[in-house]
Amino acid sequence: MENPTSAVKIEDGHSSWDTDVLIIGSGAAGLRAALAASEHTNVTLITKTTLTESNTHYAQGGIAVAMNLDDTIALHIKDTCAAGAGLCDVKAVEMMVSEGIPRVAELLDWGADFDWEGTLPRFTQEAAHSRRRIVHKGDATGRETTDVLIQRVLNTENIHVLQNTFAIDLLTDAETTEGREETVTCYGVTAIVDEKAVCIRARATILATGGLGRIYPCTSNPKVATGDGFAAAWRAGCEMVDMEFVQFHPTTLYLDGAPNFLISEAVRGEGGQLINIRGERFMEKYHEKGELAPRDVVSRAIQVEMELTGFPCVYLDITHKPAEFILERFPTISDTTKRFGLDINVDLIPVRPGAHFMMGGIRTNTDTETNLKGLYACGEVACTGVHGANRLASNSLLECLVYGARAGTNAAMFASLQPSYPPDMLPTGNTETSRMSSVEADLASIEAIKGAIQETLWENVSIERNGEGLKQTLAELQDLTTNLGDVPAAPESDAIAMVEAINMLNVALMITQSALARTESRGAHYRADFPTYNDTDWHRRILILRDNPPEVVPLGTLVSS
């Protein structure tokens, strides 16, 4: 792999890099997009830290796919739309489920070492699925998936990888033709490599930057998931939709000294039982499917039990299963918990909900096109409408494979039709991020701002929300935005932390504004002051554009093809 510093050219005092297709992000969506685009053109893939650091890498449960003998595409579509609480784009779901079968088969052909049972993959059950349709590699499916895709990317000659490359802002240019609306075109990004500003110019750009869980203090997401792609897209003028729908996973490890760590949905799928501090099973009080209810239901139930008992967690019990089964099925969970003195063969697992997945994001169509010409988006940062108000378990990796491949192919076709790069395209910044050069903060002040964002979101914009708390959070976020200009000066080495804080603020504002606008409860969005569905007024989406208030738009196909 080529060193990213030596790969950058210096021209007239500016660092620059030219490519046909630029992909930002190295999770399953970005890697699969790179492979698809490389069949037609040259590709540059950049990633914030290393190729392996992504939400995909830490995914445990598996990939939902309708390949089992008693399963059908129609059933998978039905389950997905039911979990999505009426807001799924059915066309996008049909595409994901049907194209997912060859995408998973392809992954197996490339060497993915999933668990097998006879001549078929070993399918497991997860919440809200009507069939056993989750293919997996123990509880490390994400790692297996990324390992296979990374190896294939590194063995593909016309894919160039730049690690430790932090994308800041999209390079855009606006053109207005008489009698027509302004057309904004994306030409790549500005980025930071080894504390230097870099201009990466591209004929087509794909955002595959993953999630935003780190805007909350309790999350299953790795440290890199600070919402960078969402914020950069919003600053550039992208349409953002469904930003109120943040999914909280019911079971993240709650143990002194242990990091935020996901306890897979599959533990409950294989018979794990939730009990409170009193030793009582409680899920049947909240849903007929008990522990296999949709994630939003289980998360709220756990939150209620914690409040009723005055205890900061509940427990997940899998001890009734044979030790050999637990070790084979959940080796990662077993190994991780043992490092902190917990043996899940005999001990209960202390858990509580944590931020896990964003259903909303950059508005795209099924061709992964955004409203910016030349800009595509796939994976968690994008919103095709496949998840609606609540993602069905293990559909995320399927979405990454299907729409990652579509993004790569479509971006490559677009790039092949474009002329040379604009000769005067140099690094630029939007209002917030350009302040780095004149207003930089010491690391302690930046981390304090991040902590304040996390605290107010957890208090008022997490599992349960209400109008008063949302308004309070909006005011606090506006104050934090102002305070970014008052922090002490600091070295340029803290510039990335500063941009992360700006990104977290941008994303937090979008989520809070959308949550305040949706005056009903649906899927992952629960308003205590509006606790019921309202299909009369809210069978719709909320769209956010920079410098505009939230706009309610009709449900249906998102961006026109």
SVG drawing of the C-alpha trace seen along z (x, -y; Angstrom):
<svg xmlns="http://www.w3.org/2000/svg" viewBox="-55 -34 62 65">
<polyline fill="none" stroke="black" stroke-width="0.4" points="0.0,0.0 1.4,-3.4 2.1,-5.9 -0.5,-8.7 2.1,-11.5 4.3,-10.4 1.3,-10.0 0.3,-13.7 1.7,-16.1 2.7,-19.6 1.7,-22.1 2.1,-25.9 2.1,-25.6 -1.0,-23.4 -1.1,-19.7 -3.3,-18.0 -4.4,-14.7 -6.5,-13.9 -8.6,-10.8 -11.5,-9.6 -13.6,-8.3 -13.0,-9.3 -14.5,-7.2 -14.5,-8.5 -14.8,-5.7 -13.6,-2.1 -16.5,-0.3 -18.4,2.4 -20.1,-0.3 -16.9,-2.1 -14.9,1.0 -17.7,2.5 -18.0,-0.7 -14.3,-0.8 -14.4,2.7 -17.4,1.9 -15.9,-1.4 -12.5,0.2 -14.0,2.4 -14.4,-0.7 -11.9,-3.4 -9.2,-4.4 -10.2,-4.8 -8.8,-6.5 -10.2,-5.4 -9.5,-7.6 -10.2,-6.7 -10.0,-8.7 -7.6,-6.3 -6.9,-2.8 -8.8,-0.6 -10.1,1.6 -11.6,-1.1 -15.2,-1.3 -18.7,-0.5 -18.7,2.6 -15.6,4.0 -17.3,4.1 -20.6,5.5 -21.4,8.7 -24.8,10.1 -24.6,10.9 -26.1,10.2 -29.8,10.6 -30.5,12.4 -33.4,14.4 -31.4,17.5 -32.8,20.1 -35.1,22.8 -38.2,21.6 -37.6,17.9 -38.6,15.6 -37.8,12.2 -41.4,11.2 -41.1,12.2 -37.9,10.3 -39.5,7.2 -42.5,7.5 -40.4,7.8 -38.2,4.8 -41.2,2.6 -42.9,3.6 -39.9,2.6 -39.7,-0.6 -43.0,-1.7 -44.6,-2.8 -41.8,-5.0 -39.7,-2.6 -39.4,-3.3 -40.7,0.1 -38.9,-0.2 -35.6,-0.7 -36.3,2.2 -37.2,4.5 -33.9,3.7 -31.9,4.2 -33.5,7.6 -33.4,9.0 -29.9,7.8 -28.7,8.8 -28.8,12.4 -26.1,12.3 -24.1,9.8 -23.9,12.2 -23.2,15.2 -20.4,13.2 -18.9,12.5 -18.9,16.2 -17.3,16.8 -14.6,14.3 -13.7,16.4 -15.9,15.2 -15.6,17.9 -19.2,17.8 -20.6,20.5 -22.1,23.4 -24.6,26.2 -24.4,28.8 -24.6,27.3 -26.1,24.0 -24.9,21.2 -26.0,21.5 -28.9,19.0 -29.7,17.5 -32.8,15.6 -32.8,12.0 -35.5,9.6 -38.5,8.8 -37.5,11.3 -40.1,14.0 -37.5,16.4 -33.9,17.5 -32.1,15.5 -29.0,14.1 -25.7,15.4 -22.8,14.9 -19.3,15.7 -19.8,16.4 -20.2,12.9 -17.6,11.3 -19.4,11.1 -18.3,7.5 -14.6,8.3 -14.9,11.3 -16.7,9.1 -14.2,6.3 -11.2,8.6 -12.4,10.2 -13.2,6.9 -10.0,5.2 -7.9,8.0 -9.6,7.8 -9.2,4.0 -5.5,4.2 -5.1,6.7 -6.8,4.5 -4.2,2.5 -6.3,-0.6 -7.5,-1.2 -5.2,-3.6 -5.7,-3.8 -4.9,-6.8 -5.1,-6.0 -5.1,-8.6 -6.7,-11.1 -9.4,-13.2 -12.0,-14.6 -13.1,-18.2 -15.3,-19.7 -16.6,-18.9 -15.3,-20.8 -18.3,-22.3 -19.0,-24.7 -22.4,-26.2 -23.7,-27.0 -26.9,-28.8 -28.4,-28.4 -30.9,-31.0 -34.4,-29.8 -33.2,-26.9 -32.3,-26.3 -28.8,-26.5 -26.8,-23.2 -24.2,-22.4 -21.4,-20.0 -19.0,-18.2 -15.4,-17.9 -13.9,-16.1 -12.9,-17.1 -10.4,-19.1 -8.7,-16.9 -6.0,-16.8 -3.0,-14.5 -0.1,-14.7 -1.4,-18.1 -1.4,-19.5 -4.3,-20.7 -4.8,-18.5 -7.1,-19.0 -8.4,-15.7 -10.1,-16.4 -12.4,-13.9 -14.7,-13.5 -17.1,-11.6 -17.2,-11.4 -18.8,-8.8 -19.5,-9.5 -19.4,-6.2 -18.3,-7.6 -20.5,-5.6 -22.3,-6.6 -22.5,-9.2 -22.9,-7.3 -20.1,-9.2 -22.3,-12.3 -23.8,-10.3 -21.8,-9.2 -23.1,-5.6 -22.7,-4.0 -21.7,-0.9 -19.8,-2.9 -16.0,-3.3 -14.2,-6.7 -14.2,-7.6 -18.0,-7.8 -18.4,-11.5 -20.8,-12.2 -18.2,-13.7 -19.9,-12.7 -23.3,-13.9 -22.0,-17.3 -19.8,-17.8 -22.7,-16.9 -25.1,-19.3 -22.5,-22.2 -22.2,-21.6 -25.9,-21.9 -27.1,-18.2 -30.6,-17.4 -30.8,-15.5 -33.8,-13.4 -35.1,-11.3 -32.5,-12.8 -34.7,-12.3 -34.5,-8.5 -31.5,-7.4 -31.6,-3.8 -30.5,-2.8 -29.3,0.7 -30.9,2.3 -27.8,4.1 -24.4,2.4 -22.1,3.7 -22.3,1.7 -19.3,2.7 -16.8,0.7 -13.6,0.2 -14.9,1.8 -15.2,-0.1 -18.5,-0.7 -19.1,2.7 -22.1,4.2 -23.8,7.3 -25.2,8.7 -28.8,8.9 -28.1,12.6 -27.7,13.3 -31.4,12.7 -32.0,14.4 -30.4,17.6 -32.6,17.5 -31.0,14.8 -33.4,13.4 -33.6,9.9 -34.1,9.6 -34.1,6.6 -32.1,6.1 -35.0,8.0 -34.4,11.0 -37.7,10.6 -38.1,11.2 -39.9,8.1 -40.1,8.0 -43.5,9.8 -45.0,6.8 -44.0,4.6 -44.4,6.7 -45.9,10.0 -42.5,11.1 -40.7,10.5 -36.9,10.3 -37.4,10.5 -39.4,7.3 -38.1,4.5 -35.1,2.6 -36.9,-0.6 -39.4,1.3 -36.7,3.2 -34.6,0.1 -37.6,-1.8 -38.6,1.2 -35.1,1.4 -35.1,-2.4 -38.4,-2.1 -37.2,0.9 -34.0,-1.1 -36.2,-4.0 -38.6,-1.7 -35.9,0.1 -33.6,-2.9 -30.7,-0.8 -28.4,-1.9 -28.7,1.3 -30.6,4.6 -29.1,8.0 -28.9,10.4 -29.0,14.1 -27.6,16.7 -26.3,19.1 -29.0,21.7 -27.3,22.5 -24.4,25.1 -21.0,23.6 -19.7,25.1 -22.5,23.4 -21.8,20.0 -18.1,20.3 -18.7,21.3 -21.5,18.8 -20.2,15.8 -16.4,16.0 -15.8,12.3 -18.3,11.4 -16.9,14.3 -13.3,13.1 -14.1,9.4 -16.2,9.9 -13.6,12.3 -11.0,9.6 -13.1,7.7 -13.8,10.5 -17.1,11.7 -17.8,15.2 -21.0,15.3 -21.3,19.0 -22.2,18.5 -22.6,14.7 -25.4,12.4 -24.3,9.6 -25.0,6.1 -26.4,4.1 -28.1,0.8 -29.1,-0.9 -26.6,-2.8 -26.7,-4.8 -26.1,-2.4 -27.4,-3.4 -28.7,-6.4 -31.7,-5.6 -31.6,-9.0 -28.9,-10.8 -28.0,-12.2 -31.1,-12.0 -30.4,-9.7 -32.3,-7.7 -31.8,-4.0 -28.9,-4.9 -27.3,-6.5 -27.3,-10.0 -27.6,-13.0 -28.9,-16.4 -25.3,-17.5 -24.1,-16.6 -21.2,-14.1 -21.8,-13.2 -23.0,-9.8 -23.7,-8.3 -24.1,-4.8 -24.1,-3.0 -25.1,-4.5 -24.4,-8.1 -27.0,-7.8 -30.8,-7.6 -32.4,-5.6 -35.4,-5.0 -34.7,-1.3 -34.9,-1.5 -37.8,-3.9 -38.2,-4.9 -36.4,-1.8 -33.8,0.5 -34.5,4.2 -31.6,6.1 -28.7,7.1 -30.0,5.2 -27.2,2.7 -24.5,4.8 -26.8,6.0 -27.5,2.3 -23.8,1.6 -23.1,4.4 -26.0,3.7 -25.9,-0.1 -22.1,-0.2 -21.9,1.8 -24.5,-0.5 -22.7,-3.6 -19.4,-2.4 -20.8,-1.4 -22.9,-4.6 -20.0,-6.9 -17.6,-5.3 -20.1,-5.7 -20.6,-9.4 -16.8,-10.0 -16.2,-8.5 -18.4,-11.2 -16.7,-14.1 -14.0,-16.5 -10.8,-17.3 -10.8,-18.8 -11.3,-22.5 -7.8,-24.0 -8.5,-26.5 -10.0,-24.1 -8.0,-24.7 -8.7,-23.8 -11.6,-25.8 -13.6,-25.7 -17.2,-26.4 -17.8,-29.0 -17.5,-26.8 -14.5,-24.7 -12.5,-27.6 -12.4,-29.0 -9.7,-26.4 -7.0,-28.6 -7.8,-31.6 -9.7,-30.1 -8.1,-26.9 -8.7,-25.4 -6.6,-23.6 -7.5,-19.9 -9.0,-20.1 -11.5,-22.9 -12.4,-20.9 -13.1,-17.7 -15.2,-19.8 -17.4,-21.0 -17.7,-17.4 -18.7,-16.3 -21.3,-19.0 -22.9,-17.9 -23.0,-14.3 -24.5,-15.2 -27.3,-17.4 -28.2,-14.9 -28.3,-12.0 -30.5,-13.9 -33.0,-15.2 -32.6,-13.7 -32.0,-10.0 -34.5,-7.1 -37.3,-9.4 -37.8,-13.0 -40.2,-15.9 -40.7,-19.4 -39.4,-21.2 -36.2,-19.2 -35.7,-19.5 -36.0,-23.3 -33.5,-23.4 -31.0,-21.3 -31.4,-23.6 -30.5,-26.6 -27.5,-24.8 -26.2,-23.7 -26.5,-27.3 -24.5,-28.5 -21.8,-25.8 -21.6,-26.9 -21.0,-30.5 -18.5,-29.3 -16.3,-27.6 -15.0,-31.1 -14.0,-31.7 -11.7,-28.8 -8.0,-29.4 -5.5,-29.1 -3.8,-25.7 -1.4,-23.9 -2.4,-22.9 -2.2,-19.2 -5.6,-19.7 -7.3,-20.8 -8.9,-17.4 -10.4,-17.4 -11.8,-20.9 -13.5,-19.8 -14.9,-16.8 -16.5,-19.1 -17.9,-21.2 -19.3,-18.1 -20.8,-16.8 -22.5,-20.2 -23.9,-20.3 -25.3,-16.8 -26.7,-17.3 -28.6,-20.4 -30.1,-18.5 -31.2,-15.6 -32.7,-18.0 -34.5,-20.2 -36.0,-17.2 -37.1,-15.6 -38.8,-18.8 -40.6,-19.0 -42.0,-15.5 -44.9,-15.7 -45.7,-12.0 -44.0,-8.8 -42.8,-6.4 -40.1,-3.8 -36.9,-5.0 -38.4,-8.5 -40.4,-8.6 -42.0,-11.8 -43.4,-11.5 -45.6,-14.5 -46.9,-12.9 -46.8,-9.2 -48.8,-7.8 -48.6,-7.4 -50.2,-10.0 -50.5,-8.8 -52.8,-11.6 -50.1,-14.3 -46.9,-12.4 -46.8,-9.7 -44.1,-12.0 -40.4,-12.8 -38.6,-15.8 -36.0,-17.3 -33.3,-19.7 -31.2,-22.0 -28.5,-24.3 -29.8,-27.7 -33.4,-26.5 -35.9,-25.3 -37.0,-21.7 -39.4,-21.0 -42.1,-18.3 -42.0,-16.4 -44.3,-13.6 -43.3,-10.0 -42.1,-8.3 -39.1,-8.1 -36.4,-10.4 -34.1,-12.0 -35.3,-11.8 -33.3,-9.4"/>
</svg>
